[in-house]
């Protein structure tokens, strides 16, 4: 099993019981397309990943990250989507959101994924990123910016929501250079990660 696949399969709360609530990402590659699970009363953990988003094409590049954040702010208002947590990790994004209808979700993610690709690549008709040829690059990424269909999993409010919210903020800290996972491996325990990013540990 590849490292990317391991990371994706072991998101907080992702297990055999919640698998039917998930859709997209690497673990559904080559499977027959199915309707994406959606519940307007629950949150969604959303992951968009791109093997091409490195170096000058990183989503954390100073010339890209603010534009991506501003795009998200515009789209959440346009599609009436609540964004509870957001982490830009350079080559992938984590979001914890809730949309009030399937059509709102579809409009939001369609414009977000397309808009980010345009921001990062400067893409316009007849121009885009060169095709990637590496063996470790998914075939879908060789054709476009994103590696796979966007990954989503329904997240129930309560303990599941709190686990995923802390996971997304942990990714945000890691992207900022704070080795949260290293602290955890050293025996520290995170008591709480506040909405503004403060970490309380013991």
C-alpha positions in Angstrom: 0.0 0.0 0.0 1.4 3.4 -1.0 2.1 6.1 1.6 -0.5 8.4 -0.1 -3.1 5.6 0.2 -2.2 4.9 3.8 -2.6 8.6 4.7 -5.9 8.8 3.0 -7.4 5.6 4.4 -6.5 6.5 8.0 -8.1 9.9 8.3 -9.7 10.3 11.7 -12.9 8.3 11.9 -12.3 6.5 8.6 -12.9 2.8 9.2 -15.0 -0.1 7.9 -18.1 1.4 9.5 -17.7 4.8 7.9 -16.4 3.6 4.5 -19.9 3.8 2.9 -20.0 7.4 3.9 -16.8 8.2 1.9 -16.3 8.9 -1.8 -13.5 9.8 -4.1 -9.8 9.8 -3.5 -7.3 7.2 -4.3 -9.1 4.3 -2.6 -12.0 4.4 -5.0 -9.7 4.4 -8.1 -10.9 2.0 -10.9 -14.1 1.3 -9.1 -17.5 1.8 -10.7 -18.8 5.3 -10.2 -21.4 5.7 -7.4 -23.5 8.5 -6.1 -21.5 10.6 -3.6 -23.0 10.2 -0.1 -24.4 13.5 1.2 -26.3 14.6 4.3 -27.3 18.3 4.6 -27.5 17.9 8.4 -23.9 16.6 8.8 -20.5 18.0 8.0 -18.2 16.9 5.2 -14.4 16.2 5.5 -13.1 17.3 2.0 -9.6 16.6 0.6 -8.3 17.8 -2.7 -4.8 16.5 -3.6 -2.4 17.4 -6.5 1.0 15.8 -7.1 1.8 18.8 -9.3 1.3 21.4 -6.6 5.0 21.6 -5.6 7.6 24.3 -6.0 6.3 27.2 -7.9 3.0 25.4 -8.3 2.5 24.8 -4.5 -0.8 26.1 -3.2 1.2 27.6 -0.3 3.2 29.7 -2.6 2.9 33.4 -1.6 1.5 34.2 -5.1 -1.2 31.6 -4.7 -2.3 31.0 -1.1 -4.1 34.3 -0.5 -5.9 34.1 -3.8 -7.1 30.6 -2.9 -8.3 31.8 0.5 -10.1 34.7 -1.1 -11.7 32.4 -3.7 -13.0 30.2 -0.9 -14.5 33.1 1.0 -16.3 34.2 -2.1 -17.7 30.8 -2.9 -18.8 30.0 0.6 -21.0 33.1 0.4 -22.2 32.4 -3.1 -23.2 28.8 -2.3 -24.2 29.3 1.4 -21.5 26.8 2.6 -20.2 26.8 6.2 -16.5 26.3 6.5 -15.5 25.1 10.0 -11.9 24.3 9.4 -9.5 24.8 6.4 -5.9 23.7 6.0 -3.7 24.4 2.9 -0.8 22.0 3.1 0.8 22.9 -0.3 0.0 19.8 -2.3 -3.4 19.2 -0.8 -6.2 20.9 1.0 -8.3 19.8 3.9 -11.7 21.3 4.6 -14.4 20.6 7.1 -17.6 22.1 5.8 -21.4 21.8 5.6 -23.6 22.5 2.6 -27.4 22.9 2.9 -28.1 21.0 -0.3 -26.4 18.7 -2.8 -26.7 21.3 -5.5 -25.0 23.9 -3.2 -22.2 21.4 -2.5 -21.7 20.6 -6.2 -21.6 24.2 -7.2 -19.1 25.0 -4.5 -16.7 22.2 -5.1 -16.9 22.6 -8.9 -16.0 26.3 -8.8 -13.4 25.8 -6.0 -11.5 23.0 -7.7 -11.5 24.7 -11.1 -10.7 28.1 -9.6 -7.7 26.7 -7.7 -6.3 25.0 -10.7 -6.5 28.2 -12.7 -4.9 30.2 -9.9 -2.0 27.9 -9.5 -1.3 27.1 -13.2 -2.4 30.3 -14.8 -4.5 28.0 -16.9 -6.5 29.3 -19.8 -7.6 27.8 -23.1 -4.6 26.3 -24.8 -2.2 26.7 -21.8 -1.6 24.7 -18.6 0.8 22.6 -16.7 3.1 20.3 -18.6 2.1 16.6 -18.4 3.7 14.7 -15.6 5.4 11.5 -16.6 6.7 10.0 -13.2 5.6 6.5 -12.3 4.4 7.6 -8.9 2.1 10.2 -10.4 -1.6 9.0 -10.8 -2.7 8.8 -14.4 -5.5 11.3 -13.7 -2.9 13.9 -12.6 -0.9 13.4 -15.8 -4.0 14.8 -17.6 -5.1 17.5 -15.2 -4.2 19.3 -12.0 -5.9 17.1 -9.4 -4.9 13.5 -8.7 -8.3 12.0 -8.2 -11.9 12.8 -7.6 -12.3 14.9 -4.5 -12.3 12.8 -1.3 -15.3 13.4 1.0 -16.6 11.7 4.1 -19.7 12.5 6.1 -18.7 13.6 9.6 -21.3 13.4 12.4 -21.4 16.4 14.8 -20.0 15.4 18.2 -16.9 13.3 18.8 -16.3 12.5 15.1 -16.5 16.2 14.2 -14.0 17.2 17.0 -11.5 14.5 15.9 -11.6 15.6 12.3 -11.5 19.3 13.3 -8.3 18.7 15.3 -6.8 16.7 12.5 -7.3 19.5 10.0 -5.8 22.1 12.4 -2.8 19.7 13.0 -2.2 19.7 9.3 -2.4 23.5 9.3 0.3 23.7 12.0 2.5 21.2 10.2 2.3 23.2 7.0 3.4 26.2 9.0 6.4 24.4 10.3 5.2 23.4 13.7 6.0 19.6 14.2 2.8 18.7 16.0 3.2 15.0 15.2 6.7 15.0 16.5 5.5 16.4 19.8 2.9 13.7 20.0 5.4 11.0 19.3 7.5 12.4 22.2 4.7 11.6 24.7 2.8 14.9 24.7 -1.0 14.9 24.6 -3.0 17.6 22.8 -5.8 18.6 25.1 -7.3 21.1 22.6 -6.6 23.0 19.4 -8.7 26.2 19.4 -10.4 27.7 16.4 -7.7 30.3 16.1 -5.0 27.7 16.0 -3.7 27.7 19.6 -2.5 24.4 20.9 -3.1 23.3 24.5 -0.9 20.3 25.4 0.3 18.4 28.4 
